[in-house]
Structure formats: structure tokens, C-alpha cells
Amino acid sequence: MKRSSFLFSFLASVAMPALASPPSPAPGPATEAEVRRAIDDVNATWQKAFRTLDAAAIAGTFDEEGVNVGADGTCSKGRAAIEAGMRSYFERSGPATTTKVEVKQVVVDGDLAYEWGRSEFHFGPKPGGPAVRAGRYLAAWKRQADGGWKLYRNLGLPERP
């Protein structure tokens, strides 16, 4: 009896993984159109977040290891630091009154994608706050395990003179 119980247990432990659903296949190669849709969605999130002062929404668009570099060279690594940095900026700026993001180009390279363009955010009058945040930017995107895309590196660049 003990031997048959052992044999049944052994066979069940070997068979169970075979009966489980197979793991999801890895996503296929990303297309530029797929990445561009993700970028456009995130850019819309940023624009809304600047109008509503939602630092958490901006931080949520970043990969866990994401880095945000401001035009002044200030670096924030990780979602918590990015959220804190954006919250501090919003305290100085107040909500954006108008927002615009122009994507100039997107290049896909495996599980990374690169985007560059220009953004412009205007703010209402607030003592000591900026009137405009405008300039060029360069962003690196990282494909996530679920196939989605998150910002991996975001670099604000000052306007050309």
C-alpha cells in the first residue's frame, strides 16, 4: 500500500506541471507603430498630469529602474524619486494651462526604443514659478515583461539658442 501511494504521488507530481497551462509566449518583435501608440498614450498621460498636478501619474509611466533628467541636469532614479521631483516642480509651477508634445522620430531596437522631439508647457502666473517649460527631449523606452512599454531614460534638453 505504501509503495502504491508513493508511486501515485510521484506520478501526480510529474504529471501536474504537464497539465498546467503553458507559459505565455514571449511577445514577438515590436513594430514602430506599436511603440508609437504606447508613446502617444504616455505623452497624453504627461500632458494631463501637468494640467492636473498628478506627479504619481508621471512616475507610473517609468520603468522601475527609470531615470528622469531635467534640462538643468537634475537626475531622479526610480519611480519614488521621480514622483517626488515632479511633485516639487508642480509646487513651484502650478497647473499647466496649455501642453504640447511633438514627437519627431521613433526608432525601435529590440526591447528598447528611442524617441526624440519637442515639448512645451505653459503655466499660469505663480510668484516664483516658471511661465514656460519648453525644449527638446530624448527618451529611451524599455519593453516590459507584459509586452507594454515604459520610459527607461528621459532627458530634457534646453532649447537651442
C-alpha positions as CSV (number, residue, x, y, z in Angstrom):
1,M,0.0,0.0,0.0
2,K,2.8,2.4,0.9
3,R,4.5,1.6,-2.4
4,S,1.4,2.3,-4.5
5,S,0.8,5.6,-2.6
6,F,4.3,6.7,-3.2
7,L,4.1,5.7,-6.9
8,F,0.8,7.6,-7.3
9,S,2.2,10.7,-5.5
10,F,5.3,10.6,-7.7
11,L,3.3,10.2,-10.9
12,A,1.0,13.0,-9.9
13,S,3.9,15.4,-9.1
14,V,5.4,14.7,-12.5
15,A,2.1,15.0,-14.4
16,M,0.8,18.2,-12.8
17,P,3.3,20.6,-14.5
18,A,2.4,19.0,-17.8
19,L,-1.3,19.6,-17.2
20,A,-0.8,23.2,-16.2
21,S,-1.3,25.8,-18.9
22,P,1.9,26.6,-20.8
23,P,3.6,29.9,-20.1
24,S,2.7,32.8,-22.3
25,P,5.0,33.1,-25.2
26,A,7.4,36.0,-25.3
27,P,6.0,38.9,-27.3
28,G,7.2,39.0,-30.9
29,P,9.3,41.8,-32.3
30,A,7.8,45.2,-31.6
31,T,6.8,47.3,-34.6
32,E,7.3,51.0,-34.8
33,A,3.5,51.5,-35.0
34,E,3.0,49.6,-31.7
35,V,5.7,51.5,-29.9
36,R,4.4,54.8,-31.3
37,R,0.9,54.0,-29.9
38,A,2.4,53.4,-26.4
39,I,4.4,56.6,-26.7
40,D,1.4,58.6,-27.7
41,D,-0.6,57.2,-24.8
42,V,2.2,58.1,-22.3
43,N,2.6,61.6,-23.8
44,A,-1.2,62.1,-23.3
45,T,-0.8,61.0,-19.7
46,W,2.0,63.5,-19.2
47,Q,0.0,66.3,-20.7
48,K,-3.0,65.6,-18.5
49,A,-0.7,65.2,-15.4
50,F,0.8,68.6,-16.0
51,R,-2.7,70.1,-16.1
52,T,-3.9,68.3,-13.0
53,L,-0.6,68.2,-11.0
54,D,-0.6,64.4,-10.9
55,A,3.1,63.5,-10.1
56,A,2.1,59.9,-9.5
57,A,0.7,59.5,-13.0
58,I,4.0,60.7,-14.5
59,A,6.1,58.4,-12.2
60,G,3.8,55.5,-13.3
61,T,5.0,55.9,-16.9
62,F,8.5,54.9,-15.9
63,D,10.2,51.5,-15.7
64,E,11.1,50.5,-12.1
65,E,14.7,51.5,-12.9
66,G,13.7,54.6,-14.8
67,V,15.7,57.8,-14.7
68,N,14.4,61.3,-15.4
69,V,16.9,64.0,-16.2
70,G,15.7,67.6,-16.2
71,A,17.0,70.3,-18.6
72,D,19.1,71.6,-15.6
73,G,20.8,68.2,-15.2
74,T,18.9,67.1,-12.1
75,C,18.6,63.3,-12.1
76,S,15.8,61.3,-10.4
77,K,16.2,57.5,-10.4
78,G,13.2,55.2,-9.6
79,R,9.5,55.9,-9.5
80,A,9.5,57.3,-5.9
81,A,12.3,59.8,-6.7
82,I,10.7,60.8,-10.0
83,E,7.3,61.3,-8.3
84,A,8.9,63.5,-5.6
85,G,10.8,65.5,-8.1
86,M,7.7,66.1,-10.2
87,R,5.7,67.0,-7.1
88,S,8.3,69.6,-6.1
89,Y,8.2,71.0,-9.6
90,F,4.4,71.2,-9.6
91,E,4.5,73.1,-6.2
92,R,6.6,75.8,-8.0
93,S,4.8,75.8,-11.3
94,G,1.1,75.2,-10.6
95,P,-1.0,73.5,-13.2
96,A,-0.2,73.8,-16.9
97,T,-2.6,75.9,-18.9
98,T,-1.5,74.5,-22.3
99,T,0.5,71.5,-23.2
100,K,2.1,70.3,-26.5
101,V,4.3,67.3,-27.3
102,E,5.7,66.9,-30.8
103,V,7.3,63.5,-31.5
104,K,10.0,64.0,-34.2
105,Q,11.1,60.4,-34.6
106,V,10.9,56.9,-33.0
107,V,13.5,54.1,-33.6
108,V,12.9,50.6,-32.3
109,D,15.9,48.4,-31.5
110,G,14.7,45.1,-30.0
111,D,13.4,45.6,-26.5
112,L,14.4,49.3,-26.5
113,A,13.0,52.2,-28.4
114,Y,14.3,55.8,-28.8
115,E,12.1,58.8,-29.2
116,W,13.0,62.4,-29.6
117,G,11.0,65.6,-30.1
118,R,10.0,68.8,-28.5
119,S,7.6,69.7,-25.7
120,E,6.1,72.9,-24.5
121,F,4.1,73.5,-21.3
122,H,2.7,76.9,-20.3
123,F,1.7,77.8,-16.8
124,G,-0.5,80.5,-15.2
125,P,1.2,83.3,-13.3
126,K,2.5,82.0,-10.0
127,P,5.1,84.0,-8.0
128,G,8.5,82.4,-8.4
129,G,7.1,79.7,-10.8
130,P,8.0,79.1,-14.4
131,A,5.9,80.6,-17.1
132,V,7.0,78.1,-19.7
133,R,8.8,74.7,-19.7
134,A,9.9,74.1,-23.3
135,G,12.6,72.3,-25.1
136,R,13.8,69.3,-26.9
137,Y,13.9,65.8,-25.3
138,L,15.3,62.4,-25.8
139,A,13.6,59.3,-24.3
140,A,14.6,55.7,-24.2
141,W,11.8,53.2,-23.7
142,K,12.1,49.7,-22.4
143,R,9.7,46.8,-23.3
144,Q,8.2,45.3,-20.2
145,A,7.6,41.6,-19.5
146,D,3.9,42.1,-20.3
147,G,4.8,43.5,-23.7
148,G,4.0,47.1,-22.8
149,W,6.5,50.0,-22.9
150,K,7.7,52.2,-20.1
151,L,10.1,55.1,-20.0
152,Y,13.6,53.9,-19.1
153,R,15.5,57.1,-19.6
154,N,14.0,60.6,-20.2
155,L,16.3,63.5,-20.8
156,G,15.1,67.1,-21.1
157,L,17.3,69.3,-23.3
158,P,17.3,73.1,-23.4
159,E,16.1,75.0,-26.4
160,R,18.8,75.8,-29.0
161,P,19.9,79.4,-28.8
